[in-house]
Amino acid sequence: MRKKKKLDERELMEMYKIEHYAFWFMFWALFSSMFIQLLFCDASFQQISGEWVVFMIAAIASSIAYYKGGHYDYYTKPGIKSYLLYSIIFTILTDVIIAITFYIHHNYSTIKGFVITIAIYGGVLFVVIFASMAITGEAIKKRRKKLEEQFNESNNHDK
Amino acid sequence: MKNLKLKAARAGMDLSQEQLAEKVGVTRQTIGMIEAGNFNPSIQLCIAICKALNKTLNDIFWEDTNYA
């Protein structure tokens, strides 16, 4: 049995806002915690597995909910421009992290080898990220069309 | 944007913010924030407020724009 809320719509919206900021803070704090432990504290995957599980549940659950609602992003629409933009941004960010990790944990005799390694990782990352964004973006476009048609059909039934 | 029409309509019915809030089923703070222009109510809440004050949506929630 669902309990009736004792909040009015304004209070509800304010609470949603609070929970929104709290969720995103926790999400990125978890990510940062795992990152710092793996990179700088020599932690094994087993040591961060708890955080990883919680992080992945939140990430997957959010993604499924976004897909179901046909939601993509706050600032862009699904399309080649946004796929390229986000692929470049995330490739650069991830490549920088990889570069730092490799520099700390490996001894490179020449800088050339280091640069080539990072470039190859960057190339592969870009392709993987772009492909993932394109697949999810196109899936969301299809989902939006389906949702639009769903409401059109119900309007026709009312007539 | 402040909703002075709402304030005037409420005063015209001799209702306090608390009394109007109770009639409509929201908190006094919500009515205060709507009047101060700090919260945009949903259409359902707008209709509930209009019914409580015996006014139409136009009377309370229509924005007057001056066309030069």
gemmi code that builds the backbone of each chain (N, CA, C; Angstrom):
import gemmi

chains = {
    "A": [
        ("MET", (0.848, -1.195, 0.000), (0.000, 0.000, 0.000), (0.890, 1.253, 0.000)),
        ("ARG", (0.648, 2.148, -0.942), (1.501, 3.336, -1.044), (1.056, 4.387, -0.047)),
        ("LYS", (2.009, 4.952, 0.691), (1.664, 6.004, 1.646), (1.522, 7.322, 0.895)),
        ("LYS", (0.477, 8.089, 1.275), (0.289, 9.376, 0.616), (1.294, 10.365, 1.179)),
        ("LYS", (1.950, 11.085, 0.295), (2.957, 12.042, 0.761), (2.269, 13.245, 1.388)),
        ("LYS", (2.940, 13.787, 2.437), (2.387, 14.960, 3.114), (3.078, 16.228, 2.652)),
        ("LEU", (3.615, 16.193, 1.446), (4.320, 17.356, 0.926), (3.525, 17.956, -0.209)),
        ("ASP", (3.603, 19.284, -0.349), (2.978, 19.873, -1.530), (3.997, 19.852, -2.677)),
        ("GLU", (3.551, 20.290, -3.866), (4.396, 20.133, -5.059), (5.694, 20.923, -4.953)),
        ("ARG", (5.671, 22.061, -4.289), (6.886, 22.868, -4.156), (7.902, 22.138, -3.273)),
        ("GLU", (7.422, 21.607, -2.132), (8.306, 20.885, -1.213), (8.880, 19.657, -1.897)),
        ("LEU", (8.030, 18.982, -2.685), (8.467, 17.793, -3.413), (9.575, 18.148, -4.402)),
        ("MET", (9.380, 19.230, -5.133), (10.391, 19.657, -6.112), (11.693, 20.023, -5.434)),
        ("GLU", (11.606, 20.676, -4.280), (12.820, 21.051, -3.545), (13.551, 19.812, -3.046)),
        ("MET", (12.791, 18.824, -2.597), (13.432, 17.589, -2.129), (14.073, 16.832, -3.287)),
        ("TYR", (13.390, 16.815, -4.442), (13.977, 16.172, -5.615), (15.303, 16.840, -5.985)),
        ("LYS", (15.324, 18.165, -5.871), (16.541, 18.920, -6.206), (17.683, 18.529, -5.255)),
        ("ILE", (17.366, 18.462, -3.972), (18.363, 18.090, -2.957), (18.898, 16.695, -3.258)),
        ("GLU", (17.972, 15.771, -3.514), (18.369, 14.391, -3.783), (19.178, 14.290, -5.080)),
        ("HIS", (18.832, 15.130, -6.043), (19.567, 15.179, -7.314), (21.028, 15.540, -7.085)),
        ("TYR", (21.259, 16.622, -6.324), (22.645, 17.062, -6.060), (23.380, 16.027, -5.201)),
        ("ALA", (22.676, 15.467, -4.221), (23.305, 14.469, -3.345), (23.711, 13.235, -4.130)),
        ("PHE", (22.819, 12.791, -5.032), (23.128, 11.605, -5.843), (24.383, 11.844, -6.675)),
        ("TRP", (24.413, 12.999, -7.362), (25.554, 13.245, -8.251), (26.849, 13.452, -7.471)),
        ("PHE", (26.741, 14.045, -6.290), (27.934, 14.179, -5.457), (28.460, 12.794, -5.085)),
        ("MET", (27.540, 11.924, -4.635), (27.948, 10.564, -4.242), (28.524, 9.788, -5.411)),
        ("PHE", (27.908, 9.960, -6.584), (28.349, 9.243, -7.798), (29.797, 9.599, -8.120)),
        ("TRP", (30.076, 10.921, -8.159), (31.440, 11.355, -8.533), (32.435, 11.149, -7.398)),
        ("ALA", (31.941, 11.190, -6.161), (32.831, 10.918, -5.028), (33.273, 9.453, -5.043)),
        ("LEU", (32.338, 8.563, -5.380), (32.671, 7.135, -5.494), (33.710, 6.923, -6.596)),
        ("PHE", (33.453, 7.559, -7.726), (34.360, 7.432, -8.866), (35.753, 7.927, -8.491)),
        ("SER", (35.800, 9.091, -7.843), (37.088, 9.676, -7.441), (37.794, 8.781, -6.431)),
        ("SER", (37.019, 8.248, -5.503), (37.584, 7.375, -4.461), (38.265, 6.156, -5.090)),
        ("MET", (37.574, 5.522, -6.046), (38.145, 4.342, -6.712), (39.394, 4.731, -7.494)),
        ("PHE", (39.290, 5.859, -8.184), (40.382, 6.335, -9.027), (41.639, 6.599, -8.204)),
        ("ILE", (41.457, 7.318, -7.101), (42.596, 7.686, -6.254), (43.218, 6.440, -5.616)),
        ("GLN", (42.353, 5.537, -5.157), (42.872, 4.319, -4.520), (43.657, 3.461, -5.511)),
        ("LEU", (43.138, 3.335, -6.733), (43.812, 2.497, -7.739), (45.123, 3.129, -8.201)),
        ("LEU", (45.057, 4.451, -8.388), (46.204, 5.142, -8.994), (47.305, 5.458, -7.997)),
        ("PHE", (46.921, 5.958, -6.853), (47.923, 6.493, -5.932), (48.146, 5.660, -4.675)),
        ("CYS", (47.195, 4.766, -4.372), (47.349, 3.986, -3.149), (47.663, 2.522, -3.434)),
        ("ASP", (47.926, 2.202, -4.690), (48.261, 0.826, -5.084), (47.230, -0.189, -4.608)),
        ("ALA", (45.973, 0.212, -4.606), (44.920, -0.708, -4.169), (44.633, -1.720, -5.273)),
        ("SER", (44.275, -2.910, -4.872), (43.889, -3.926, -5.856), (42.411, -3.759, -6.168)),
        ("PHE", (41.940, -4.414, -7.222), (40.521, -4.321, -7.584), (39.637, -4.857, -6.468)),
        ("GLN", (40.124, -5.905, -5.796), (39.349, -6.498, -4.693), (39.057, -5.459, -3.599)),
        ("GLN", (40.025, -4.600, -3.373), (39.867, -3.605, -2.306), (38.820, -2.545, -2.650)),
        ("ILE", (38.660, -2.276, -3.922), (37.671, -1.260, -4.309), (36.399, -1.874, -4.886)),
        ("SER", (36.285, -3.194, -4.788), (35.162, -3.886, -5.436), (33.799, -3.433, -4.884)),
        ("GLY", (33.762, -3.152, -3.583), (32.504, -2.683, -2.986), (32.035, -1.391, -3.635)),
        ("GLU", (32.943, -0.422, -3.707), (32.607, 0.865, -4.340), (32.248, 0.655, -5.804)),
        ("TRP", (32.992, -0.229, -6.470), (32.752, -0.473, -7.889), (31.348, -1.019, -8.125)),
        ("VAL", (30.925, -1.956, -7.295), (29.589, -2.547, -7.439), (28.508, -1.461, -7.282)),
        ("VAL", (28.640, -0.663, -6.240), (27.643, 0.402, -5.990), (27.650, 1.395, -7.155)),
        ("PHE", (28.833, 1.769, -7.599), (28.977, 2.719, -8.710), (28.331, 2.162, -9.980)),
        ("MET", (28.592, 0.904, -10.271), (28.052, 0.305, -11.494), (26.535, 0.154, -11.427)),
        ("ILE", (26.010, -0.179, -10.246), (24.550, -0.279, -10.099), (23.913, 1.084, -10.392)),
        ("ALA", (24.494, 2.135, -9.800), (23.965, 3.493, -10.017), (24.066, 3.879, -11.488)),
        ("ALA", (25.207, 3.573, -12.102), (25.423, 3.955, -13.508), (24.455, 3.207, -14.427)),
        ("ILE", (24.337, 1.909, -14.213), (23.480, 1.090, -15.095), (22.005, 1.437, -14.877)),
        ("ALA", (21.603, 1.565, -13.615), (20.200, 1.899, -13.315), (19.827, 3.256, -13.920)),
        ("SER", (20.705, 4.252, -13.788), (20.439, 5.572, -14.372), (20.326, 5.479, -15.886)),
        ("SER", (21.251, 4.744, -16.490), (21.257, 4.620, -17.955), (19.968, 3.982, -18.447)),
        ("ILE", (19.524, 2.939, -17.772), (18.281, 2.255, -18.177), (17.093, 3.205, -18.033)),
        ("ALA", (17.064, 3.941, -16.914), (15.958, 4.883, -16.683), (15.969, 6.013, -17.722)),
        ("TYR", (17.155, 6.508, -18.046), (17.263, 7.557, -19.071), (16.751, 7.029, -20.414)),
        ("TYR", (17.154, 5.796, -20.758), (16.739, 5.202, -22.038), (15.217, 5.047, -22.078)),
        ("LYS", (14.657, 4.542, -20.996), (13.210, 4.311, -20.939), (12.436, 5.610, -21.156)),
        ("GLY", (12.985, 6.705, -20.623), (12.313, 7.998, -20.768), (12.680, 8.726, -22.061)),
        ("GLY", (13.619, 8.148, -22.831), (14.075, 8.800, -24.063), (14.953, 10.017, -23.793)),
        ("HIS", (15.637, 10.012, -22.639), (16.474, 11.170, -22.282), (17.910, 10.930, -22.705)),
        ("TYR", (18.551, 11.985, -23.216), (19.935, 11.838, -23.684), (20.898, 12.664, -22.846)),
        ("ASP", (20.721, 13.970, -22.883), (21.691, 14.865, -22.245), (21.012, 16.192, -21.952)),
        ("TYR", (21.553, 16.934, -20.979), (21.009, 18.255, -20.651), (21.267, 19.270, -21.767)),
        ("TYR", (22.438, 19.139, -22.426), (22.888, 20.242, -23.291), (22.924, 19.917, -24.776)),
        ("THR", (22.884, 18.640, -25.142), (22.991, 18.295, -26.564), (21.913, 17.301, -26.961)),
        ("LYS", (21.703, 17.188, -28.268), (20.784, 16.177, -28.787), (21.622, 15.062, -29.385)),
        ("PRO", (21.063, 13.838, -29.477), (21.847, 12.759, -30.096), (22.100, 13.056, -31.570)),
        ("GLY", (23.363, 12.998, -31.962), (23.754, 13.285, -33.338), (25.264, 13.256, -33.436)),
        ("ILE", (25.748, 13.317, -34.694), (27.199, 13.178, -34.925), (27.995, 14.233, -34.143)),
        ("LYS", (27.483, 15.471, -34.125), (28.213, 16.563, -33.434), (28.435, 16.232, -31.966)),
        ("SER", (27.384, 15.774, -31.288), (27.520, 15.504, -29.852), (28.380, 14.257, -29.625)),
        ("TYR", (28.251, 13.255, -30.524), (29.093, 12.056, -30.371), (30.571, 12.448, -30.479)),
        ("LEU", (30.863, 13.316, -31.485), (32.259, 13.742, -31.692), (32.756, 14.550, -30.497)),
        ("LEU", (31.917, 15.500, -30.076), (32.301, 16.378, -28.971), (32.644, 15.586, -27.719)),
        ("TYR", (31.724, 14.714, -27.312), (31.946, 13.948, -26.083), (33.062, 12.920, -26.258)),
        ("SER", (33.199, 12.343, -27.456), (34.282, 11.377, -27.696), (35.631, 12.055, -27.526)),
        ("ILE", (35.758, 13.267, -28.079), (37.035, 13.989, -27.978), (37.323, 14.344, -26.519)),
        ("ILE", (36.310, 14.870, -25.832), (36.502, 15.283, -24.432), (36.911, 14.086, -23.573)),
        ("PHE", (36.145, 13.002, -23.676), (36.435, 11.855, -22.813), (37.706, 11.131, -23.206)),
        ("THR", (38.046, 11.158, -24.500), (39.311, 10.552, -24.934), (40.485, 11.319, -24.321)),
        ("ILE", (40.412, 12.641, -24.387), (41.508, 13.464, -23.844), (41.628, 13.235, -22.335)),
        ("LEU", (40.472, 13.281, -21.636), (40.495, 13.100, -20.169), (41.075, 11.741, -19.799)),
        ("THR", (40.571, 10.695, -20.454), (41.012, 9.333, -20.129), (42.471, 9.131, -20.516)),
        ("ASP", (42.868, 9.687, -21.633), (44.256, 9.549, -22.089), (45.220, 10.231, -21.116)),
        ("VAL", (44.792, 11.356, -20.572), (45.630, 12.059, -19.580), (45.800, 11.177, -18.342)),
        ("ILE", (44.702, 10.554, -17.907), (44.754, 9.661, -16.739), (45.673, 8.475, -17.028)),
        ("ILE", (45.549, 7.913, -18.218), (46.386, 6.772, -18.616), (47.855, 7.206, -18.670)),
        ("ALA", (48.087, 8.390, -19.210), (49.457, 8.902, -19.322), (50.084, 9.056, -17.935)),
        ("ILE", (49.325, 9.606, -17.002), (49.831, 9.792, -15.633), (50.121, 8.425, -15.002)),
        ("THR", (49.164, 7.499, -15.162), (49.322, 6.148, -14.589), (50.560, 5.467, -15.145)),
        ("PHE", (50.698, 5.506, -16.462), (51.829, 4.851, -17.098), (53.149, 5.503, -16.675)),
        ("TYR", (53.140, 6.802, -16.553), (54.364, 7.519, -16.186), (54.800, 7.140, -14.773)),
        ("ILE", (53.803, 6.990, -13.882), (54.107, 6.645, -12.489), (54.596, 5.198, -12.369)),
        ("HIS", (53.899, 4.309, -13.064), (54.137, 2.879, -12.839), (55.115, 2.199, -13.803)),
        ("HIS", (55.499, 2.912, -14.865), (56.431, 2.284, -15.815), (57.662, 3.144, -16.008)),
        ("ASN", (58.757, 2.476, -16.377), (59.974, 3.234, -16.704), (60.186, 3.204, -18.207)),
        ("TYR", (59.961, 4.332, -18.834), (60.166, 4.411, -20.275), (61.584, 4.924, -20.546)),
        ("SER", (62.294, 4.198, -21.434), (63.661, 4.625, -21.745), (63.660, 5.874, -22.632)),
        ("THR", (62.718, 5.917, -23.549), (62.606, 7.119, -24.387), (61.192, 7.677, -24.304)),
        ("ILE", (61.104, 8.987, -24.529), (59.799, 9.648, -24.495), (58.959, 9.233, -25.709)),
        ("LYS", (59.658, 8.822, -26.796), (58.963, 8.452, -28.038), (58.028, 7.263, -27.780)),
        ("GLY", (58.550, 6.257, -27.071), (57.751, 5.069, -26.764), (56.521, 5.419, -25.948)),
        ("PHE", (56.711, 6.316, -24.997), (55.614, 6.762, -24.123), (54.543, 7.457, -24.961)),
        ("VAL", (54.971, 8.345, -25.840), (54.026, 9.113, -26.670), (53.255, 8.181, -27.603)),
        ("ILE", (53.967, 7.230, -28.203), (53.307, 6.289, -29.133), (52.262, 5.457, -28.384)),
        ("THR", (52.624, 4.981, -27.193), (51.695, 4.189, -26.377), (50.438, 4.993, -26.082)),
        ("ILE", (50.627, 6.223, -25.643), (49.491, 7.079, -25.294), (48.639, 7.387, -26.528)),
        ("ALA", (49.305, 7.603, -27.656), (48.577, 7.898, -28.903), (47.717, 6.706, -29.323)),
        ("ILE", (48.278, 5.502, -29.202), (47.523, 4.292, -29.580), (46.312, 4.128, -28.657)),
        ("TYR", (46.544, 4.292, -27.375), (45.430, 4.222, -26.419), (44.362, 5.260, -26.752)),
        ("GLY", (44.828, 6.476, -27.084), (43.905, 7.551, -27.434), (43.059, 7.198, -28.642)),
        ("GLY", (43.709, 6.651, -29.660), (42.999, 6.267, -30.878), (41.939, 5.213, -30.604)),
        ("VAL", (42.351, 4.192, -29.881), (41.410, 3.094, -29.562), (40.253, 3.622, -28.709)),
        ("LEU", (40.592, 4.435, -27.715), (39.562, 5.014, -26.831), (38.553, 5.824, -27.625)),
        ("PHE", (39.064, 6.658, -28.536), (38.171, 7.502, -29.327), (37.172, 6.646, -30.099)),
        ("VAL", (37.676, 5.603, -30.743), (36.806, 4.725, -31.539), (35.761, 4.049, -30.646)),
        ("VAL", (36.206, 3.538, -29.511), (35.292, 2.831, -28.595), (34.233, 3.794, -28.049)),
        ("ILE", (34.671, 4.974, -27.599), (33.726, 5.938, -27.023), (32.742, 6.428, -28.083)),
        ("PHE", (33.268, 6.750, -29.269), (32.400, 7.222, -30.349), (31.353, 6.163, -30.707)),
        ("ALA", (31.814, 4.928, -30.842), (30.893, 3.835, -31.193), (29.821, 3.655, -30.113)),
        ("SER", (30.235, 3.702, -28.842), (29.271, 3.541, -27.732), (28.256, 4.673, -27.749)),
        ("MET", (28.745, 5.896, -27.955), (27.844, 7.048, -27.971), (26.884, 6.963, -29.151)),
        ("ALA", (27.407, 6.543, -30.299), (26.560, 6.443, -31.494), (25.470, 5.385, -31.285)),
        ("ILE", (25.854, 4.245, -30.731), (24.880, 3.164, -30.519), (23.802, 3.616, -29.533)),
        ("THR", (24.217, 4.187, -28.411), (23.230, 4.617, -27.409), (22.405, 5.794, -27.920)),
        ("GLY", (23.048, 6.721, -28.625), (22.338, 7.872, -29.186), (21.264, 7.461, -30.169)),
        ("GLU", (21.607, 6.555, -31.055), (20.623, 6.085, -32.042), (19.511, 5.285, -31.364)),
        ("ALA", (19.865, 4.532, -30.333), (18.852, 3.771, -29.592), (17.871, 4.726, -28.918)),
        ("ILE", (18.390, 5.823, -28.382), (17.525, 6.804, -27.724), (16.639, 7.529, -28.734)),
        ("LYS", (17.170, 7.801, -29.910), (16.360, 8.423, -30.978), (15.168, 7.519, -31.309)),
        ("LYS", (15.447, 6.225, -31.453), (14.388, 5.254, -31.773), (13.371, 5.206, -30.638)),
        ("ARG", (13.864, 5.229, -29.430), (12.999, 5.161, -28.248), (12.070, 6.397, -28.206)),
        ("ARG", (12.622, 7.561, -28.520), (11.830, 8.795, -28.513), (10.708, 8.730, -29.539)),
        ("LYS", (11.039, 8.196, -30.707), (10.028, 8.060, -31.779), (8.910, 7.149, -31.295)),
        ("LYS", (9.300, 6.057, -30.635), (8.319, 5.092, -30.143), (7.420, 5.758, -29.099)),
        ("LEU", (8.012, 6.550, -28.211), (7.236, 7.230, -27.172), (6.268, 8.243, -27.792)),
        ("GLU", (6.720, 8.951, -28.814), (5.844, 9.915, -29.501), (4.662, 9.194, -30.133)),
        ("GLU", (4.955, 8.077, -30.797), (3.891, 7.309, -31.467), (2.906, 6.763, -30.444)),
        ("GLN", (3.395, 6.401, -29.290), (2.555, 5.855, -28.230), (1.482, 6.866, -27.840)),
        ("PHE", (1.874, 8.109, -27.707), (0.902, 9.122, -27.311), (-0.018, 9.493, -28.456)),
        ("ASN", (0.466, 9.429, -29.690), (-0.398, 9.672, -30.848), (-1.497, 8.632, -30.919)),
        ("GLU", (-1.100, 7.384, -30.678), (-2.071, 6.290, -30.758), (-3.154, 6.457, -29.703)),
        ("SER", (-2.786, 6.859, -28.499), (-3.786, 6.988, -27.420), (-4.705, 8.161, -27.713)),
        ("ASN", (-4.218, 9.210, -28.378), (-5.091, 10.329, -28.758), (-6.128, 9.882, -29.776)),
        ("ASN", (-5.701, 9.047, -30.727), (-6.622, 8.530, -31.762), (-7.720, 7.700, -31.129)),
        ("HIS", (-7.396, 6.949, -30.075), (-8.394, 6.108, -29.422), (-9.465, 6.964, -28.764)),
        ("ASP", (-9.066, 8.162, -28.221), (-10.035, 9.051, -27.580), (-11.046, 9.573, -28.575)),
        ("LYS", (-10.575, 9.765, -29.868), (-11.505, 10.255, -30.911), (-12.460, 9.121, -31.289)),
    ],
    "B": [
        ("MET", (8.816, 36.928, -11.164), (7.933, 38.094, -11.207), (6.857, 37.962, -10.135)),
        ("LYS", (6.700, 39.017, -9.338), (5.728, 38.979, -8.239), (4.315, 38.817, -8.782)),
        ("ASN", (3.515, 38.047, -8.053), (2.124, 37.877, -8.460), (1.243, 38.733, -7.556)),
        ("LEU", (1.105, 40.011, -7.944), (0.326, 40.945, -7.122), (-1.165, 40.683, -7.263)),
        ("LYS", (-1.547, 40.125, -8.433), (-2.970, 39.827, -8.660), (-3.451, 38.785, -7.656)),
        ("LEU", (-2.575, 37.809, -7.408), (-2.935, 36.756, -6.449), (-3.090, 37.354, -5.057)),
        ("LYS", (-2.138, 38.209, -4.721), (-2.165, 38.862, -3.401), (-3.447, 39.689, -3.236)),
        ("ALA", (-3.777, 40.430, -4.294), (-4.975, 41.286, -4.257), (-6.242, 40.438, -4.159)),
        ("ALA", (-6.290, 39.361, -4.922), (-7.471, 38.481, -4.917), (-7.638, 37.839, -3.539)),
        ("ARG", (-6.535, 37.461, -2.960), (-6.574, 36.831, -1.630), (-7.060, 37.848, -0.596)),
        ("ALA", (-6.534, 39.074, -0.697), (-6.934, 40.132, 0.237), (-8.410, 40.473, 0.044)),
        ("GLY", (-8.850, 40.431, -1.226), (-10.247, 40.707, -1.533), (-11.202, 39.718, -0.882)),
        ("MET", (-10.719, 38.486, -0.694), (-11.544, 37.447, -0.047), (-11.298, 37.432, 1.456)),
        ("ASP", (-10.470, 38.358, 1.909), (-10.138, 38.457, 3.338), (-9.513, 37.155, 3.873)),
        ("LEU", (-8.627, 36.624, 3.082), (-7.957, 35.373, 3.474), (-6.483, 35.645, 3.749)),
        ("SER", (-5.983, 35.006, 4.789), (-4.536, 35.078, 5.031), (-3.879, 34.040, 4.121)),
        ("GLN", (-2.561, 34.121, 4.025), (-1.828, 33.136, 3.213), (-2.073, 31.731, 3.757)),
        ("GLU", (-2.121, 31.652, 5.068), (-2.305, 30.345, 5.704), (-3.685, 29.766, 5.371)),
        ("GLN", (-4.682, 30.639, 5.399), (-6.053, 30.177, 5.118), (-6.183, 29.715, 3.664)),
        ("LEU", (-5.596, 30.490, 2.761), (-5.636, 30.103, 1.347), (-4.871, 28.805, 1.152)),
        ("ALA", (-3.732, 28.682, 1.817), (-2.918, 27.462, 1.696), (-3.708, 26.243, 2.149)),
        ("GLU", (-4.431, 26.407, 3.221), (-5.216, 25.292, 3.763), (-6.334, 24.902, 2.795)),
        ("LYS", (-6.961, 25.917, 2.218), (-8.049, 25.668, 1.265), (-7.559, 24.886, 0.059)),
        ("VAL", (-6.342, 25.236, -0.341), (-5.806, 24.688, -1.592), (-5.018, 23.384, -1.375)),
        ("GLY", (-4.582, 23.180, -0.127), (-3.871, 21.939, 0.201), (-2.363, 22.025, 0.033)),
        ("VAL", (-1.833, 23.241, 0.243), (-0.375, 23.406, 0.199), (0.064, 24.101, 1.483)),
        ("THR", (1.363, 24.342, 1.608), (1.864, 25.036, 2.799), (1.758, 26.550, 2.609)),
        ("ARG", (1.803, 27.260, 3.723), (1.751, 28.730, 3.677), (2.961, 29.261, 2.914)),
        ("GLN", (4.093, 28.598, 3.114), (5.329, 29.009, 2.439), (5.178, 28.956, 0.918)),
        ("THR", (4.466, 27.942, 0.445), (4.263, 27.812, -1.008), (3.468, 28.992, -1.547)),
        ("ILE", (2.377, 29.350, -0.845), (1.571, 30.501, -1.283), (2.444, 31.763, -1.275)),
        ("GLY", (3.217, 31.923, -0.209), (4.109, 33.079, -0.100), (5.103, 33.142, -1.253)),
        ("MET", (5.641, 31.987, -1.625), (6.636, 31.950, -2.706), (5.994, 32.215, -4.063)),
        ("ILE", (4.741, 31.772, -4.231), (4.042, 32.049, -5.500), (3.800, 33.561, -5.606)),
        ("GLU", (3.340, 34.165, -4.514), (3.080, 35.612, -4.513), (4.363, 36.415, -4.730)),
        ("ALA", (5.467, 35.895, -4.192), (6.757, 36.603, -4.329), (7.410, 36.341, -5.680)),
        ("GLY", (6.828, 35.431, -6.436), (7.395, 35.116, -7.757), (8.574, 34.172, -7.696)),
        ("ASN", (8.715, 33.461, -6.587), (9.862, 32.549, -6.428), (9.532, 31.098, -6.739)),
        ("PHE", (8.278, 30.856, -7.068), (7.891, 29.487, -7.419), (6.791, 29.531, -8.469)),
        ("ASN", (6.942, 28.696, -9.516), (5.921, 28.601, -10.557), (5.032, 27.388, -10.299)),
        ("PRO", (3.778, 27.620, -9.926), (2.917, 26.474, -9.629), (2.527, 25.721, -10.893)),
        ("SER", (2.171, 24.457, -10.699), (1.676, 23.659, -11.820), (0.278, 24.162, -12.186)),
        ("ILE", (-0.211, 23.733, -13.339), (-1.531, 24.178, -13.799), (-2.618, 23.697, -12.826)),
        ("GLN", (-2.415, 22.510, -12.249), (-3.393, 21.982, -11.277), (-3.480, 22.891, -10.060)),
        ("LEU", (-2.331, 23.319, -9.585), (-2.319, 24.188, -8.413), (-2.904, 25.560, -8.760)),
        ("CYS", (-2.595, 26.056, -9.955), (-3.165, 27.338, -10.404), (-4.695, 27.258, -10.402)),
        ("ILE", (-5.221, 26.149, -10.945), (-6.678, 25.977, -11.019), (-7.265, 25.899, -9.611)),
        ("ALA", (-6.589, 25.178, -8.730), (-7.069, 25.033, -7.344), (-7.104, 26.393, -6.648)),
        ("ILE", (-6.090, 27.206, -6.875), (-6.046, 28.548, -6.284), (-7.177, 29.406, -6.844)),
        ("CYS", (-7.375, 29.342, -8.159), (-8.440, 30.134, -8.788), (-9.810, 29.738, -8.244)),
        ("LYS", (-10.021, 28.436, -8.085), (-11.316, 27.955, -7.559), (-11.522, 28.454, -6.134)),
        ("ALA", (-10.452, 28.435, -5.345), (-10.549, 28.869, -3.945), (-10.856, 30.362, -3.854)),
        ("LEU", (-10.407, 31.137, -4.851), (-10.597, 32.584, -4.821), (-11.726, 33.058, -5.742)),
        ("ASN", (-12.445, 32.110, -6.332), (-13.540, 32.437, -7.277), (-13.071, 33.336, -8.415)),
        ("LYS", (-11.914, 33.045, -8.940), (-11.369, 33.820, -10.053), (-11.022, 32.875, -11.202)),
        ("THR", (-10.758, 33.475, -12.360), (-10.313, 32.650, -13.495), (-8.787, 32.676, -13.561)),
        ("LEU", (-8.229, 31.789, -14.381), (-6.773, 31.738, -14.566), (-6.250, 33.069, -15.104)),
        ("ASN", (-6.992, 33.658, -16.030), (-6.598, 34.944, -16.598), (-6.505, 36.019, -15.523)),
        ("ASP", (-7.484, 35.990, -14.596), (-7.538, 37.036, -13.552), (-6.282, 37.039, -12.696)),
        ("ILE", (-5.740, 35.853, -12.429), (-4.637, 35.753, -11.454), (-3.289, 35.464, -12.107)),
        ("PHE", (-3.277, 34.626, -13.117), (-1.984, 34.143, -13.609), (-1.583, 34.640, -14.993)),
        ("TRP", (-2.419, 35.444, -15.640), (-2.029, 35.938, -16.962), (-1.050, 37.094, -16.794)),
        ("GLU", (0.050, 37.047, -17.554), (1.033, 38.125, -17.466), (0.650, 39.251, -18.399)),
        ("ASP", (0.619, 40.486, -17.861), (0.345, 41.625, -18.722), (1.617, 42.028, -19.436)),
        ("THR", (1.553, 42.079, -20.777), (2.726, 42.559, -21.525), (2.352, 43.860, -22.204)),
        ("ASN", (3.212, 44.847, -22.114), (2.956, 46.135, -22.739), (3.526, 46.137, -24.132)),
        ("TYR", (2.652, 46.311, -25.124), (3.100, 46.373, -26.513), (3.260, 47.832, -26.900)),
        ("ALA", (4.472, 48.228, -27.258), (4.762, 49.630, -27.602), (4.181, 49.986, -28.962)),
    ],
}
model = gemmi.Model(1)
for chain_id, residues in chains.items():
    chain = gemmi.Chain(chain_id)
    for i, (resn, *xyz) in enumerate(residues, 1):
        res = gemmi.Residue()
        res.name, res.seqid = resn, gemmi.SeqId(i, " ")
        for name, pos in zip(("N", "CA", "C"), xyz):
            atom = gemmi.Atom()
            atom.name, atom.element = name, gemmi.Element(name[0])
            atom.pos, atom.b_iso = gemmi.Position(*pos), 0.0
            res.add_atom(atom)
        chain.add_residue(res)
    model.add_chain(chain)
structure = gemmi.Structure()
structure.add_model(model)
structure.setup_entities()
